[in-house]
Amino acid sequence: MSEHIPPGYGGAAYKVLTVRTSEDTRAQLEVLAQLNERSVTEETRIALEHWVDKSKSDPAVLRRAEQVRAEIEREAETKRNAIAAVLGSKPSTKASPRPTKQASQDA
């Protein structure tokens, strides 16, 4: 089944996202879409992209991202060592990442 790609999407891979919202918000979104001569889908996509871009510079989000990255690295190291043990090879000697001083203070 081929999916129609709207203009401005550049042929990039897109996934469908269903969003539940109040009737009032939906009505306002429809009016804004009409005023901007865009579809409700396009208005929603633009708003979501703006929110993602804004969140990328939010200090709280960035701190949490560093914490999550450190957790992922610790879990990966544990799994690498477990696989090494199962295979009978030498475990990794790479030091586990520690949270930064700032991330520790914020936790």
C-alpha positions, 0 to 999 in steps of 0.5 A: 500500500503506498502512502501519499506524501504531502508537499513539503515532506521531502520524501522523508520517512514519516509515521502516523501519530494519533493525538487525542485533544479536547474539542476546543483545542481541535476547533482552534487548531482547525481555525489556525490551519485555515488561517495559515492555509495548511492542514490540521496535520501540517499545523500539528507537525509544525507545532510538534517540531517546534516543541522538540526543538525548544526541548533540546535547549531546555537545561532540565531536559539536557540534565536528564538526558545526561543521566539517562545516557549514563544509565544506558552506558552502565547497563550496556557495560553490565551486559557486555561483561555478562556476555563475556562471562558466558563466552568465557572471555575477559570482561571489559575493563572500561570504567563505567561512566559516572554522573557529572557533579552537576547531574548528581546535585540535581538528582 
